[in-house]
Every structure is written in structure tokens, then in C-alpha cells.
Amino acid sequence: MTFMKIVIIGNSAASTAAIETIRAEDKDSSIVQISEERHPLYSRCLLSYYLADKIDKNGLAYRSADFHKKMDVQLHPGRCVEEVDPAGQKVTCSDGSAHSFDRLLIATGSSAKIPDNIPETLRGVFVLRTVADAEAIKQKLSGAKKAVVLGGGLVGMRAADALCRAGLKVFVVIGSNRILSRMIDYEAARIVGTRVRDNDIEVMTGSDVSEVLHKDGNVVGVVTDNGLMLDCEILIVAKSVRANTGLIRNTDIKTRRGIETNASMQTNYENIYAAGDVAETFDITTEEYTVNALWTCAVQQGRIAGQNIARRDAAGIPAKYAGSVAMNSLNFWGIPIISFGVTVPEDESRYTILKDSRPEQNVYKKIVIADNRIKGLILVGRIANAGVLFSLVQNKMDVAPFMDQLLGDRFNFGHVVRHGGKPVLEKYYRGLST
Amino acid sequence: MKRIYCIVEKCLACRSCEIACAVAHSGVERVEDAVKIRPLPKHRIRVESIGDRNTPQGIRSIALQCRHCEDPLCAQACITGGISRDPETGAIVNNPDKCVACWSCIMVCPFGVIVRYEDCRRAVKCDHCADRDEPACVEACPTRAILYCEAEDAPIPVE
């Protein structure tokens, strides 16, 4: 096969990475890209920056405006794929148009889950997933005085930050016992929480919204499950996300929390790939299959899928994904926070936990180790060389020789060279990042 | 492509490269002017120890800087698309106008050579001194421990 018909569904991190890797190998095959998104390619992670007016609308662009033209991709924006026919190698869109494929990449991402008791049709109820969401919130900002954010994860806290900067009084309602619970532990959350309160954002942990109050179709407040009534004109729902797997509901493509993939990013059909927030992958720190709905993971999965799609025949060694890791970086009012992998192990007795807590300096470090391998970490306040530690996680390096230095503010790549010797130095010199 | 290499046997850990780097990226020429600039200019090269009296080869150090990797993890992690390869020079560059100081690049750089410039709200790294003939660190090294050359001319250790 020399010429392939490649169809890509989705237009964000994973699909962009896939397009770039395919085109690096294969200039001839046709690439048809179908996306529900009407807005030109942008970075979803930047929406809270846009909401906070830290960047303008042009600043959202993830690639130059002529990206799809340069990559010779036939993009169909604003079109929804209704059905995938794996056996017939065809996708059908809501407008009736159909595209046949030799290779298909499903990179449809994820959507915000909205609890049943929140009527999403009310004016003033928002999620923050798309440019359209951000613009709708922006329009509502003038005249609004109070906002409630439901969910204290990365998106929820960034949204709270943006609304606070816009001059609103913000109340964050969180189900767990701390902010950013999937990213950091209780001690770290206390340090960050101080800064949140300093900025006059109220946080209520261990609670949920039980009722949304409305008048003439507009949100006017919420009632929490512990009986508190909060006035608000804006309610942002940022509790969790779900993989957008609707388009394959009538197929036998296997899904659990997301579409099941192997290390080549293939589904159970060898010519159908999945990548990004829609894909379930092997997590190298928990050693379980999960959806790590994160930008960097999506890019890496898209690259692997792209490399394998571009291989014209089944011969040769397929590109393999080493696995995903939960990884987040957040700069919160000048406090940088980075976390990877297992940060709060369920059974602490199975792990060695290193800790350095300096709340008076807004510094907290925690490294979770099992069998002399780093399984996860939290860095608050001091993040220099975070990537050096991350490479130790990814390479499953034995850290016993420098265990006592891992927490130090001076820990750096020199320690890895010292113990890894020439092979490590050679990789550094040659610029081999993995 | 040309990269910067540090010959560990020649490095005295004098940190002349660090100062030259900070000055070269300060917008002024002389070090006495650069030190007056606020926020203080940042260096993107850093001298680190890779051995002490207790290690077999004794005291050794290395000047570390961005490798402009083949598969740059920083560019994969960058949420703005601001980190990319310059098609002409092959160098990995960070567009300061795009950077939002999220530190995703610092999260993944395996060599720890991307620097947080908090005061300017952006991440900075070695750019091979794009506007100079020779990188400032190479020029400043008193022992000629730092080279700017192609891989085949570099002192790369092999097992």
C-alpha cells in the first residue's frame, strides 16, 4: 500500500501530534480530519488564562493559522461523527456525509460531567472545556458579582482564579477534603489553600451542591448538602470528565473508562487507533489501565499513533508507548506546583515516603518510593529539576544510591550522571530525552 | 546540528559561563550594567558537580545547558505550542510571547536545564545565542572546556 486514506476525528493535542508525525513520514496519503469544534485549533489548557484576560483570543492558538493547509489536511470543522463502521471502514457524520478510511484515529477527547441535579439549560450554568464556553462565561461576567465553582481540581481552581481576578466573589464547593485532591496531598493543599484564602476565594470541602436556585431561567444561587445557601449568578461545573465515546456506541470497539488501547495505540481493530482523553492507557506508576486526560499524555499518544499510522505495511517495529503518568504543573499566584504519579498511596506501609515540609516558606516536597523506584511526587514552591525526577520515574531508575539527596533543593542532573556514568552522559550529549 | 559540549576534564567550575550567559541575554553588553537590571538577568547554563573526593574519578564538574533534543519533551508538554524547533537552525526555541509560565516544560525536561524566570513570568533556556557568532559561554570559558560543534567533533564518551 503506498497511498492511504487516513481519517482523524478530533482537533486538539492528540490529533495535532498525530498529523505532524504522519506528515514527517508520509507526504502523499490523504488526511481527512473531522471535528465538532468550529473554532480554529487552540489549546484547551489556555482557556482559564483567556478567561482571566492573561492572554487574548489569538493567544489561544496552538499552531499557526495555516497549520492544516501546510500539513495538507482536509479539515471539516463543526461536523460531528455519528457512527463508525469498523468492518466497512467508514465514518458517517451528522450531516449525512461519509468518509472511508484505511486507517482511523479516534481523538475525540472528553467532556465535563454534569451531575443530574444541575439543570444545564439554565442561564449562568457553565463548564469550561471550549472557546465557546469561555466566551459565554466572559459575556456573563459584566454585571455578575458572585460565582460558585463546583469542583476543586485543576480546571475548577483555575476557573476560580480567573473569576476572582475579574472581581467576582468566588465560592468553591469541593467533594473531597482538600483542593487539587488528584494532584496533591492534604499537607500541600494546606499551603496552597492559604494563598487561595489570601485572595479571598472561599473554599468549602467535603460538600456538594444539592440544589440550584433559579429565577426566570437564570441561576440565582445554590444550596449545598450541608444546608448552606450561596447566592451566585454564575455556576461553573468542573467536577470530572468523561471520554467522548458516543460515536462508537454501536460498534464492538472495546471500551472501559475510555477506548481500550495497546502500546501501539491501537484499539481491538488494528487499523483503528485512539489517543488522548478518549483513550485508556497503561499507567506506569499505578500499573493499571486508566484514562490520564492530560495534555502531555495526549501529545505523546498522538505521536505514537501517528508513527504507527504512517507505517505503510505491517512490517518493521511499531512505535511503542511507554505508558502514561498522571502529571500536572500549575502556577498558582506565584506558587509553582508539580506532581506526578502516585502522590497519596492507599497503603502507605508498602512505600518509603520522603518529605520536606516548610509551610512558612510555601515549600513542600514529597517523594513516594517503592522497591527503590520513584512512584510519584509532589513539589510545591521549589520545582527546579522536576523533570530530572520525572525521568527517574519513567526510566524506573534505582534511586537507592542517592535516596538521601532526592529531596534536596540542590538535587540535579549531576547526581544522575555521577551514578549513571558514561551512558547517562552520552544520552545527555546526544540530546536523547528518553 | 551544532550543540554545546562541556569537556568535564577541563571544567574548573569557575562559573564564568554562567555570568557570560546572563549578560548575553540581558540586553546590555557589560556585566557591570547587567547587574543593575531588575529583574536580574538569568543564566541558562549551570555548572553542577558530577563527582567529589568520594567518587572514583574525584572532583569533576560539568556546565549543563539545553540539548535541543531530537524528541524534545518540553515541546511535547508545552500547552501553548510556543516551544518548537527553529526550521533553520534546528534549535529548540521558546517563544516568549506565547509562554504563560505554566512550567510544564520544567516538569518534563530530563536534564533540568529550563529555568523559571518568575519575575518575567516565563521559562527561559539556552538558545545557542542565536544573535551571536559563537555562544557567550564558549567565548567566556577560560580553559576552553566548552565547545560549540557538530556531534562528530565532540568529546562524547562511549562505553
Interface residues (C-beta under 8 A of the other chain):
Chain A: A17 S43 C45 L46 Y49 K54 I55 G59 A61 Y62 R63 W295 T296 V299 Q300 R303 M327 N328 S329 L330 N331 G334 P336 I338 F340 I383 A384 N385 A386 G387 V388 F390 S391 N412 F413 G414 V417 R418 K422 P423 L425 E426 Y428 Y429 R430 G431 L432 S433 T434
Chain B: R3 Y5 V8 R46 E48 S49 I50 G51 T55 S61 I62 L64 R67 H68 C69 E70 D71 P72 L73 Q76 A77 I79 T80 G81 K98 V100 A101 C102 W103 S104 C105 I106 M107 V108 C109 P110 F111 G112 V113 I114 V115 R116 E118 A151 A154 I156 P157 V158 E159
